[in-house]
Amino acid sequence: MKLQAKDAGLLSTVAYTAGSLLAALIFLLATVLTGDYGWVSRIGGAVWIFALSMIILMPTVTPLVRGRLEPGYQPPPAEEHTRH
């Protein structure tokens, strides 16, 4: 099966969700192996890491995947910040 441009949304969703789950799992394993933390702290921290990773990865992974699948795709330019 060849991936097409219409598959960019689904593929990017799988990619950033998997990345966020991996980050949360690494955090959870680090707290289990290295510290004396309660389970509420461990699970709460893992959920927090998952949420922040989703927020960071969603807008960055989607244009990258779309750019790989659409030959002529140009991501929107970054806004310039000017002082008034």
Buried (B, 14 or more C-beta within 10 A) or exposed (E): EEEEBEBBEEBBBEBBBEBBBEBBEEBBEBBEEEEEBEEEEBBEBBEEBBEEBBEBBBEEBBBEBBBBBEEEEEEEEEEEEEEE
